[in-house]
Amino acid sequence: KMLLGLLFIAPLLIGILFSFQSEQELGTYPLHLLSNAPTLQNYLEVIKAVPLFSYLLNSGIVCLVSIATQIVIACLAAYGFVFFEFPLKKLLFSLVLMTTMIPGEVVVITNYTTIQSLHLTNTYAGLVVTSLISGTSIFLMRQFFIPKDYKEAAVLDGCGEMRFLFHIILPMSKPTISSMAVYLFVQIYNQFFWPLLVTNTEKMRTIQIGISMLVTGDVVNYGHILAGAVIAIIPAMMIYIIG
């Protein structure tokens, strides 16, 4: 298992080691994993060239708002689908499942024209609005909420709907919610096309766009690209470790 794990993280480790090498060392043949004179020059030059920390903040705000909203909506919707009976319940849930079968690229033009008509370009609202709700999240929580025995026992003990949801169901759902949060973070954090589409000012860019700005058509500085990628991947690594 350890060897398999090292195999999977080998590209990451190689990228980190190369990011501490100067451009001259990266241009030599053969390449050496360990530098004779490790340097932070690439990191310092990248931070001066591109405001990566500002982009990281924007990405963090988008992820936090989107994930928190998705979790709240998914839990409430799943609770309704499992524990309440109402007309067209199966049809509505089928529609939720159908949304998971529609690729995001199909509706991107419609979404953009809507954002533009609402004057939400270059705003956090424009960045997060397409990630506030997900059929996949609702489906995942509904599958976890299916057992009704707990609800019947709680009702017999005089437990109300909200108390049952917040004191019994949600504490039991922590593993599912945390797994979903990690999945959503990776998905939203790595978005590139949508943030590029709805933002055109420097202060609203996200980290993935910032990394792409390190690649120019004339000269490719691999040290800068690797340093920027390492900076960008640190939040994802922390989320995985915590999760």
C-alpha positions as CSV (number, residue, x, y, z in Angstrom):
1,K,0.0,0.0,0.0
2,M,2.9,2.4,0.8
3,L,4.5,1.7,-2.6
4,L,1.2,2.2,-4.3
5,G,0.7,5.5,-2.4
6,L,4.2,6.7,-3.3
7,L,3.5,5.8,-7.0
8,F,0.4,8.0,-7.0
9,I,2.0,11.0,-5.3
10,A,5.4,10.7,-7.2
11,P,4.4,13.4,-9.8
12,L,3.5,15.8,-6.9
13,L,6.8,15.1,-5.1
14,I,8.8,15.6,-8.2
15,G,7.0,18.9,-9.0
16,I,7.7,20.2,-5.4
17,L,11.4,19.2,-5.7
18,F,11.8,20.8,-9.1
19,S,10.1,24.0,-7.9
20,F,13.1,24.7,-5.6
21,Q,15.5,24.5,-8.5
22,S,16.7,27.5,-10.5
23,E,15.9,27.9,-14.2
24,Q,19.5,27.0,-15.1
25,E,19.2,23.7,-13.2
26,L,15.9,22.8,-14.8
27,G,17.5,23.4,-18.2
28,T,20.3,21.0,-17.7
29,Y,20.5,17.4,-18.8
30,P,20.0,15.0,-17.1
31,L,17.7,16.5,-14.5
32,H,18.4,15.9,-10.8
33,L,15.6,15.6,-8.3
34,L,17.6,17.2,-5.5
35,S,19.1,20.6,-6.1
36,N,22.7,21.4,-5.1
37,A,21.5,24.8,-4.1
38,P,17.8,24.9,-3.3
39,T,16.2,28.3,-3.7
40,L,12.9,30.1,-3.2
41,Q,13.6,32.3,-6.2
42,N,10.7,30.8,-8.2
43,Y,8.2,31.4,-5.5
44,L,9.3,35.0,-4.9
45,E,9.2,35.8,-8.6
46,V,5.8,34.2,-9.0
47,I,4.3,36.1,-6.1
48,K,5.6,39.3,-7.6
49,A,4.4,38.6,-11.1
50,V,0.9,37.3,-10.3
51,P,-1.2,38.1,-7.2
52,L,-1.7,34.4,-6.4
53,F,-2.8,35.0,-2.8
54,S,-5.6,37.3,-3.9
55,Y,-6.7,34.6,-6.4
56,L,-6.5,32.0,-3.6
57,L,-8.8,34.2,-1.5
58,N,-11.3,34.5,-4.3
59,S,-11.3,30.8,-4.8
60,G,-11.7,30.2,-1.0
61,I,-14.7,32.5,-0.8
62,V,-16.3,30.8,-3.8
63,C,-15.7,27.3,-2.4
64,L,-16.9,28.3,1.1
65,V,-20.1,29.9,0.0
66,S,-20.9,27.2,-2.6
67,I,-20.2,24.2,-0.4
68,A,-22.1,25.6,2.6
69,T,-25.1,26.4,0.5
70,Q,-25.1,23.1,-1.3
71,I,-24.9,21.2,2.0
72,V,-27.8,23.1,3.5
73,I,-30.0,22.8,0.4
74,A,-29.1,19.1,-0.1
75,C,-29.8,18.2,3.5
76,L,-33.2,20.0,3.6
77,A,-34.2,18.6,0.2
78,A,-33.2,15.1,1.0
79,Y,-35.0,15.3,4.3
80,G,-38.2,16.3,2.5
81,F,-37.9,13.6,-0.1
82,V,-37.3,10.8,2.5
83,F,-39.5,11.8,5.5
84,F,-42.4,13.7,3.9
85,E,-45.2,12.6,1.6
86,F,-46.5,15.1,-0.9
87,P,-47.9,15.2,-4.5
88,L,-45.6,14.5,-7.4
89,K,-42.8,13.4,-5.0
90,K,-41.4,10.8,-7.3
91,L,-41.6,13.0,-10.4
92,L,-39.8,15.8,-8.6
93,F,-37.0,13.5,-7.5
94,S,-36.8,12.1,-11.0
95,L,-36.3,15.7,-12.3
96,V,-33.5,16.2,-9.7
97,L,-31.8,13.0,-11.0
98,M,-32.2,14.2,-14.6
99,T,-30.2,17.3,-13.8
100,T,-27.2,15.2,-13.0
101,M,-27.3,13.8,-16.6
102,I,-27.0,17.2,-18.2
103,P,-23.3,18.2,-18.9
104,G,-22.5,21.7,-17.6
105,E,-21.2,22.7,-21.1
106,V,-24.7,22.4,-22.5
107,V,-26.1,25.2,-20.3
108,V,-23.0,27.4,-20.1
109,I,-24.3,29.9,-22.7
110,T,-27.7,30.2,-21.1
111,N,-26.1,30.6,-17.7
112,Y,-23.8,33.3,-18.9
113,T,-26.5,35.3,-20.7
114,T,-28.6,35.1,-17.4
115,I,-25.6,36.3,-15.4
116,Q,-25.0,39.1,-17.9
117,S,-28.6,40.3,-17.9
118,L,-28.6,40.4,-14.1
119,H,-25.3,42.4,-14.1
120,L,-23.5,39.9,-12.0
121,T,-20.3,39.6,-14.1
122,N,-17.2,40.4,-12.0
123,T,-19.0,39.6,-8.8
124,Y,-18.8,36.8,-6.3
125,A,-22.5,36.2,-6.9
126,G,-21.8,35.5,-10.5
127,L,-19.0,33.1,-9.6
128,V,-21.0,31.0,-7.1
129,V,-24.5,31.1,-8.5
130,T,-24.1,28.0,-10.7
131,S,-22.6,26.0,-7.8
132,L,-25.2,26.7,-5.2
133,I,-27.3,23.6,-5.8
134,S,-26.5,20.2,-7.2
135,G,-28.7,17.2,-8.0
136,T,-25.8,14.9,-7.1
137,S,-25.6,16.3,-3.6
138,I,-29.3,15.9,-3.0
139,F,-29.2,12.3,-4.3
140,L,-26.2,11.5,-2.1
141,M,-27.9,12.8,1.1
142,R,-31.2,11.2,0.2
143,Q,-29.6,7.8,-0.1
144,F,-28.1,8.2,3.4
145,F,-31.4,9.4,4.9
146,I,-33.4,6.4,3.7
147,P,-33.9,4.5,7.1
148,K,-37.1,5.7,8.7
149,D,-36.9,3.6,11.9
150,Y,-35.1,6.5,13.7
151,K,-37.9,8.9,12.8
152,E,-40.6,6.6,14.1
153,A,-38.7,6.1,17.4
154,A,-38.0,9.8,17.7
155,V,-41.7,10.7,17.1
156,L,-42.7,8.2,19.8
157,D,-40.4,10.1,22.2
158,G,-42.0,13.4,21.4
159,C,-39.2,14.7,19.0
160,G,-40.3,17.4,16.5
161,E,-39.2,17.7,12.9
162,M,-36.5,20.3,13.3
163,R,-35.1,18.7,16.5
164,F,-35.0,15.3,14.7
165,L,-33.2,16.9,11.8
166,F,-30.6,18.9,13.8
167,H,-30.0,16.6,16.8
168,I,-30.3,13.1,15.2
169,I,-30.0,13.1,11.4
170,L,-27.3,15.7,10.8
171,P,-24.9,14.4,13.6
172,M,-25.3,10.9,12.1
173,S,-24.6,12.4,8.6
174,K,-21.2,13.9,9.4
175,P,-19.2,11.3,7.4
176,T,-21.4,11.7,4.4
177,I,-21.4,15.5,4.6
178,S,-17.6,15.7,5.1
179,S,-17.1,13.4,2.1
180,M,-19.4,15.5,0.0
181,A,-17.6,18.7,1.1
182,V,-14.2,17.3,0.0
183,Y,-15.7,16.2,-3.3
184,L,-17.4,19.6,-3.9
185,F,-14.2,21.5,-2.9
186,V,-12.1,19.7,-5.5
187,Q,-14.8,20.2,-8.1
188,I,-15.3,23.9,-7.5
189,Y,-11.7,24.8,-6.7
190,N,-10.6,23.4,-10.0
191,Q,-13.1,25.3,-12.1
192,F,-11.5,27.2,-14.9
193,F,-13.9,28.0,-17.8
194,W,-16.7,29.5,-15.8
195,P,-14.6,31.9,-13.7
196,L,-12.8,32.9,-16.9
197,L,-16.1,33.6,-18.6
198,V,-17.8,35.7,-15.9
199,T,-14.7,37.7,-14.8
200,N,-12.6,40.1,-16.7
201,T,-10.9,42.1,-14.0
202,E,-7.8,41.2,-12.1
203,K,-9.3,41.4,-8.6
204,M,-12.0,38.8,-9.3
205,R,-9.9,36.1,-10.9
206,T,-9.6,32.7,-9.2
207,I,-6.4,30.6,-8.6
208,Q,-6.8,28.4,-11.7
209,I,-6.8,31.4,-14.0
210,G,-3.9,32.8,-12.1
211,I,-1.8,29.7,-12.7
212,S,-2.7,29.8,-16.5
213,M,-1.3,33.4,-16.6
214,L,2.1,32.0,-15.8
215,V,2.2,30.3,-19.2
216,T,3.1,32.8,-21.9
217,G,3.4,32.2,-25.6
218,D,7.0,33.4,-25.9
219,V,8.9,31.9,-23.0
220,V,7.9,29.1,-20.7
221,N,9.5,29.3,-17.3
222,Y,8.9,25.8,-15.8
223,G,10.2,26.9,-12.4
224,H,7.5,29.6,-12.1
225,I,4.8,27.2,-13.3
226,L,5.8,24.5,-10.8
227,A,6.0,27.1,-7.9
228,G,2.6,28.5,-8.8
229,A,1.1,24.9,-9.0
230,V,2.6,24.0,-5.6
231,I,1.1,27.2,-4.1
232,A,-2.3,26.4,-5.7
233,I,-2.3,22.7,-4.5
234,I,-1.6,23.4,-0.9
235,P,-5.3,24.2,0.0
236,A,-6.4,21.1,-1.7
237,M,-3.9,19.0,0.2
238,M,-4.9,20.5,3.5
239,I,-8.6,19.8,2.8
240,Y,-7.8,16.2,1.9
241,I,-5.7,15.7,5.1
242,I,-8.4,17.3,7.3
243,G,-11.2,15.4,5.5
